[in-house]
Amino acid sequence: MWNQRYAEDDYIYGTEPNSFLAEHSNFLINPILSLAEGEGRNAVFLASLGFSVYGVDGSDVGLAKAQQLAQAKGVKIQTEVADLSLFEPPANTYGSVISISAHLPSTIRNRLYPLVEQCLKPNGIILLEAYSENQMTRNTGGPKDLDMLISCAKVEREFPNYEPILLQELNREVCEGKYHTGMASVVQFIGRKKS
């Protein structure tokens, strides 16, 4: 499904970074792992700030576009085609992990998120934005599956070993290409791994 969606000529979520990520990039620590990187807009932005970014995604078509975007912007990113239900990041490797609109079933989150914690160095940062459960009633983006949508309670349960720097649910205007546009309900989380 993602290869088919990313096969469009346009960057379907745009080429500008997620605004929550851009506003809070000062919290991030090198190097960065980006989950569900897609067409590269967030990785390329972070690389332009001097970060070393490793983007993983299940779509080879999306990541090919990510590399094209990086080349066009004059930066380098590393990418890997990976099924997040099987992906195992190396332990104690990353300063930060970002998860922007990586809407995963709870069965995958429950396996992946402890591995994400292990891959972070002590005091490492997780930065996440995803559509909330309250997005179900809107047609401005995100899956129509309650299990794949997030809540503050899910974040607290699924990231227990982090000191929250920010955790909130809010309604905000999202303008990220044709699939993420309009007023949306999102959960935003920045956490620091407890050492």
C-alpha positions as CSV (number, residue, x, y, z in Angstrom):
1,M,0.0,0.0,0.0
2,W,2.8,2.5,0.9
3,N,4.8,1.8,-2.3
4,Q,1.6,2.5,-4.3
5,R,1.0,5.7,-2.4
6,Y,4.6,6.9,-2.7
7,A,4.7,6.1,-6.4
8,E,3.0,9.5,-7.1
9,D,5.4,12.1,-8.6
10,D,4.6,14.6,-5.8
11,Y,5.9,14.3,-2.3
12,I,2.5,13.3,-0.8
13,Y,3.3,14.7,2.7
14,G,5.3,17.6,1.3
15,T,9.0,18.3,1.6
16,E,8.9,20.5,4.7
17,P,9.5,18.9,8.1
18,N,6.8,18.2,10.6
19,S,6.3,21.5,12.5
20,F,6.4,19.9,15.9
21,L,9.8,18.3,15.1
22,A,11.1,21.5,13.6
23,E,10.1,23.5,16.7
24,H,11.7,21.1,19.1
25,S,14.8,19.9,17.2
26,N,16.9,21.6,19.9
27,F,16.1,18.7,22.2
28,L,17.6,16.2,19.8
29,I,21.0,14.5,20.3
30,N,23.1,12.9,17.6
31,P,22.8,10.4,15.9
32,I,19.1,10.1,15.2
33,L,17.0,7.1,14.2
34,S,13.8,8.0,12.3
35,L,11.0,5.4,12.3
36,A,8.7,5.3,9.3
37,E,10.7,8.0,7.6
38,G,8.7,7.8,4.3
39,E,9.8,10.3,1.6
40,G,12.5,11.9,3.7
41,R,11.2,15.3,4.7
42,N,12.1,15.0,8.4
43,A,15.5,13.2,7.9
44,V,16.6,15.8,5.3
45,F,15.6,18.6,7.5
46,L,17.6,17.2,10.5
47,A,20.6,16.5,8.2
48,S,20.5,20.1,7.1
49,L,20.9,21.0,10.8
50,G,24.0,18.9,10.9
51,F,22.5,15.7,12.5
52,S,23.5,12.2,11.3
53,V,20.2,10.6,10.5
54,Y,19.3,6.9,9.9
55,G,15.8,6.6,8.4
56,V,13.9,3.3,8.3
57,D,10.7,2.6,6.4
58,G,8.9,-0.3,4.9
59,S,8.7,1.3,1.5
60,D,11.6,1.2,-0.9
61,V,9.8,3.7,-3.1
62,G,9.4,6.2,-0.3
63,L,13.1,5.9,0.7
64,A,14.2,6.3,-2.9
65,K,12.4,9.6,-2.9
66,A,14.0,10.4,0.4
67,Q,17.4,10.0,-1.1
68,Q,16.4,12.1,-4.1
69,L,15.3,14.9,-1.7
70,A,18.5,14.7,0.3
71,Q,20.5,15.0,-3.0
72,A,18.4,18.0,-4.1
73,K,19.0,19.7,-0.7
74,G,22.7,18.9,-0.7
75,V,22.7,16.7,2.4
76,K,23.4,13.0,3.2
77,I,21.1,10.6,5.0
78,Q,21.2,6.9,5.6
79,T,18.2,4.8,4.9
80,E,17.1,1.2,5.3
81,V,14.1,-0.6,4.0
82,A,12.7,-2.4,7.1
83,D,9.5,-3.9,8.3
84,L,8.9,-2.3,11.7
85,S,7.3,-5.5,12.9
86,L,10.7,-7.2,12.6
87,F,13.2,-4.3,12.8
88,E,15.8,-4.5,15.6
89,P,17.9,-1.3,16.0
90,P,21.3,-1.9,17.5
91,A,21.5,-1.3,21.3
92,N,23.1,1.8,22.8
93,T,23.6,3.5,19.4
94,Y,21.4,6.5,19.0
95,G,21.1,9.8,20.9
96,S,17.5,10.3,19.7
97,V,14.7,8.5,18.1
98,I,11.9,10.3,16.2
99,S,8.5,8.9,15.4
100,I,6.4,11.2,13.3
101,S,3.0,9.8,12.2
102,A,4.3,6.2,12.6
103,H,0.9,4.7,13.3
104,L,1.5,1.1,14.2
105,P,-0.7,-1.6,15.7
106,S,-0.3,-2.2,19.4
107,T,1.2,-5.6,18.7
108,I,4.1,-4.0,16.8
109,R,4.5,-1.1,19.2
110,N,4.7,-3.5,22.2
111,R,7.6,-5.3,20.5
112,L,9.3,-2.3,19.0
113,Y,9.2,0.3,21.7
114,P,11.3,-1.7,24.2
115,L,13.9,-2.1,21.4
116,V,13.8,1.6,20.8
117,E,14.5,2.2,24.5
118,Q,17.5,-0.2,24.3
119,C,18.9,1.5,21.2
120,L,19.0,4.8,22.9
121,K,22.0,5.9,24.8
122,P,21.6,7.0,28.5
123,N,19.6,10.2,28.6
124,G,18.6,9.7,25.0
125,I,15.6,11.5,23.6
126,I,12.4,10.2,22.0
127,L,10.3,12.7,20.1
128,L,6.9,11.5,18.8
129,E,3.9,13.0,17.2
130,A,0.9,10.9,16.1
131,Y,-2.8,11.3,15.5
132,S,-4.8,10.8,18.7
133,E,-7.8,8.5,19.2
134,N,-10.0,11.6,18.9
135,Q,-8.8,11.9,15.2
136,M,-11.3,9.1,14.4
137,T,-14.1,11.5,13.8
138,R,-12.0,13.7,11.5
139,N,-11.1,13.3,7.8
140,T,-7.9,15.2,7.9
141,G,-5.4,12.3,8.1
142,G,-4.4,9.2,10.0
143,P,-5.7,5.6,10.1
144,K,-9.3,4.7,10.8
145,D,-8.2,2.1,13.4
146,L,-8.4,3.0,17.1
147,D,-5.6,0.6,17.9
148,M,-3.2,2.5,15.6
149,L,-4.1,5.9,17.1
150,I,-2.5,7.1,20.2
151,S,-3.4,8.7,23.6
152,C,-1.4,10.2,26.4
153,A,-2.3,7.1,28.5
154,K,-0.9,4.8,25.8
155,V,2.3,6.9,25.7
156,E,2.7,6.7,29.5
157,R,2.1,2.9,29.3
158,E,4.3,2.2,26.3
159,F,7.3,4.5,27.3
160,P,7.5,3.8,31.0
161,N,11.2,4.5,31.5
162,Y,11.4,8.0,30.2
163,E,11.2,11.4,32.0
164,P,8.5,13.3,30.2
165,I,9.7,16.7,28.9
166,L,6.4,17.3,27.1
167,L,3.3,15.1,26.8
168,Q,0.1,16.7,25.5
169,E,-2.9,16.1,23.3
170,L,-4.1,19.0,21.3
171,N,-6.0,20.1,18.3
172,R,-3.8,21.8,15.7
173,E,-3.8,22.8,12.0
174,V,-1.7,20.3,10.1
175,C,-0.5,21.2,6.6
176,E,1.6,18.3,5.3
177,G,0.7,17.5,1.7
178,K,-2.7,16.2,0.6
179,Y,-3.1,13.3,3.1
180,H,-2.4,15.4,6.3
181,T,-4.2,18.7,5.9
182,G,-6.6,20.5,8.2
183,M,-7.5,20.7,11.9
184,A,-6.3,17.5,13.6
185,S,-6.1,15.9,17.0
186,V,-2.6,14.9,17.9
187,V,-0.5,13.6,20.8
188,Q,3.0,15.1,21.2
189,F,5.6,13.5,23.4
190,I,9.2,14.3,24.1
191,G,10.9,12.0,26.7
192,R,14.4,11.6,28.1
193,K,15.5,8.0,28.8
194,K,16.2,7.5,32.4
195,S,19.9,6.7,32.9
